[in-house]
Amino acid sequence: MTITSMRLLLVIFLFAMYVLALVYLRRRPLTRAEFACWALFALLLPLLGPFLVLIMRPPLRGVQLLIFPVRNRRRK
């Protein structure tokens, strides 16, 4: 699978999720401002979701984070 096809699939799925969210929101009694806020949230959440998962995931057991590497200590 090429990167172009992956990007195309991402855009298609993002658009499909956005349309589903708008269909769901149409049935709720919302003002225009509330609808706009929820629609913006529905648009941004799938875009930011993968990044939030990567940022907030707990470290794996036995794997050190490389953000603050620990210096090698000499044995006495």
Residue frames as qw, qx, qy, qz and C-alpha x, y, z in Angstrom:
[[0.000, 0.891, 0.454, 0.000, 0.00, 0.00, 0.00],
 [0.438, 0.378, -0.013, 0.816, 1.48, 3.31, -1.02],
 [0.170, -0.306, -0.424, 0.835, 1.44, 6.45, 1.06],
 [0.247, -0.017, -0.282, -0.927, -0.90, 8.13, -1.43],
 [0.532, -0.306, -0.696, -0.374, -3.50, 5.42, -1.04],
 [0.424, -0.359, -0.672, 0.490, -3.18, 5.55, 2.75],
 [0.011, -0.184, -0.153, 0.971, -3.75, 9.31, 2.72],
 [0.394, -0.133, -0.495, -0.763, -6.74, 8.86, 0.45],
 [0.534, -0.360, -0.765, -0.022, -8.23, 6.25, 2.79],
 [0.285, -0.300, -0.505, 0.757, -7.64, 8.56, 5.76],
 [0.171, 0.076, -0.085, -0.979, -9.43, 11.44, 4.07],
 [0.489, -0.220, -0.654, -0.534, -12.33, 9.19, 3.02],
 [0.507, -0.383, -0.738, 0.228, -12.79, 7.81, 6.54],
 [0.154, -0.239, -0.336, 0.898, -12.51, 11.26, 8.11],
 [0.308, -0.038, -0.296, -0.904, -15.17, 12.57, 5.74],
 [0.543, -0.286, -0.736, -0.287, -17.43, 9.57, 6.44],
 [0.406, -0.359, -0.661, 0.519, -17.11, 10.00, 10.22],
 [0.006, 0.151, 0.115, -0.982, -17.85, 13.72, 9.89],
 [0.430, -0.154, -0.492, -0.741, -20.98, 13.04, 7.83],
 [0.541, -0.350, -0.765, 0.027, -22.17, 10.47, 10.38],
 [0.271, -0.301, -0.492, 0.771, -21.62, 12.98, 13.19],
 [0.186, 0.046, -0.119, -0.974, -23.58, 15.64, 11.32],
 [0.511, -0.262, -0.666, -0.476, -26.47, 13.22, 10.69],
 [0.482, -0.379, -0.711, 0.344, -26.52, 12.40, 14.39],
 [0.164, -0.246, -0.293, 0.909, -26.36, 16.07, 15.43],
 [0.236, -0.190, -0.414, -0.858, -29.22, 17.04, 13.10],
 [0.523, -0.441, -0.695, -0.219, -31.63, 15.03, 15.26],
 [0.431, -0.397, -0.529, 0.614, -30.70, 16.83, 18.44],
 [0.007, -0.931, -0.330, -0.157, -32.37, 20.11, 19.44],
 [0.583, -0.315, -0.014, 0.749, -29.36, 22.46, 19.26],
 [0.160, 0.913, 0.045, -0.373, -28.94, 26.13, 18.51],
 [0.700, 0.687, -0.126, 0.146, -26.77, 27.10, 15.56],
 [0.013, -0.797, 0.546, -0.259, -23.86, 28.00, 17.82],
 [0.696, -0.335, 0.607, -0.187, -24.07, 24.69, 19.69],
 [0.902, 0.372, 0.219, -0.004, -24.34, 22.81, 16.41],
 [0.471, 0.805, -0.310, 0.183, -21.26, 24.64, 15.08],
 [0.281, -0.681, 0.631, -0.242, -19.26, 23.82, 18.22],
 [0.814, -0.097, 0.558, -0.129, -20.21, 20.14, 18.15],
 [0.814, 0.576, 0.062, 0.038, -19.54, 19.95, 14.41],
 [0.232, 0.821, -0.482, 0.200, -16.08, 21.48, 14.90],
 [0.526, -0.476, 0.668, -0.225, -15.42, 19.02, 17.72],
 [0.892, 0.193, 0.399, -0.093, -16.58, 16.14, 15.50],
 [0.657, 0.730, -0.154, 0.104, -14.23, 17.34, 12.78],
 [0.083, 0.786, -0.551, 0.269, -11.16, 17.85, 14.97],
 [0.731, -0.414, 0.490, -0.230, -11.41, 14.80, 17.21],
 [0.953, 0.196, 0.204, 0.105, -10.64, 12.22, 14.50],
 [0.519, 0.755, -0.235, 0.325, -7.80, 14.39, 13.26],
 [0.113, -0.720, 0.529, -0.434, -6.25, 14.82, 16.70],
 [0.913, -0.292, 0.097, -0.267, -7.17, 11.38, 18.04],
 [0.923, 0.179, -0.204, 0.274, -4.12, 9.42, 16.82],
 [0.314, 0.579, -0.374, 0.653, -1.77, 12.10, 18.12],
 [0.519, -0.571, 0.275, -0.573, -3.49, 12.15, 21.53],
 [0.984, -0.154, -0.029, -0.079, -3.24, 8.37, 21.79],
 [0.768, 0.339, -0.281, 0.465, 0.47, 8.44, 20.99],
 [0.046, 0.617, -0.350, 0.704, 1.12, 11.25, 23.47],
 [0.584, -0.468, 0.292, -0.596, -0.96, 9.81, 26.32],
 [0.915, -0.008, -0.394, -0.090, -0.12, 6.11, 26.03],
 [0.643, -0.691, 0.329, -0.027, 1.60, 4.61, 29.05],
 [0.189, 0.643, -0.731, -0.127, 5.13, 3.28, 28.56],
 [0.882, 0.043, -0.443, -0.157, 5.51, -0.41, 27.90],
 [0.782, -0.592, 0.193, -0.014, 6.75, -2.57, 30.76],
 [0.813, -0.229, 0.305, 0.439, 10.52, -2.82, 30.80],
 [0.517, 0.531, 0.255, 0.620, 11.01, -0.12, 28.18],
 [0.308, -0.529, -0.203, 0.764, 12.60, 3.13, 29.25],
 [0.324, 0.910, 0.253, -0.046, 11.45, 6.40, 27.79],
 [0.689, 0.145, 0.121, 0.700, 14.13, 8.02, 25.69],
 [0.015, 0.925, 0.176, 0.335, 13.02, 11.55, 26.49],
 [0.278, -0.842, 0.406, -0.221, 15.27, 11.78, 29.54],
 [0.848, 0.201, -0.477, 0.115, 17.94, 9.11, 29.07],
 [0.714, -0.685, 0.146, 0.014, 19.59, 7.78, 32.18],
 [0.237, 0.763, -0.599, 0.041, 23.38, 7.99, 32.26],
 [0.866, 0.030, -0.487, 0.105, 25.27, 4.76, 32.59],
 [0.497, -0.788, 0.292, -0.216, 26.43, 4.34, 36.16],
 [0.449, 0.487, -0.728, 0.176, 29.80, 2.83, 36.92],
 [0.871, -0.402, -0.275, -0.064, 29.90, -0.12, 39.23],
 [0.143, -0.810, 0.496, -0.278, 32.17, 0.25, 42.20]]
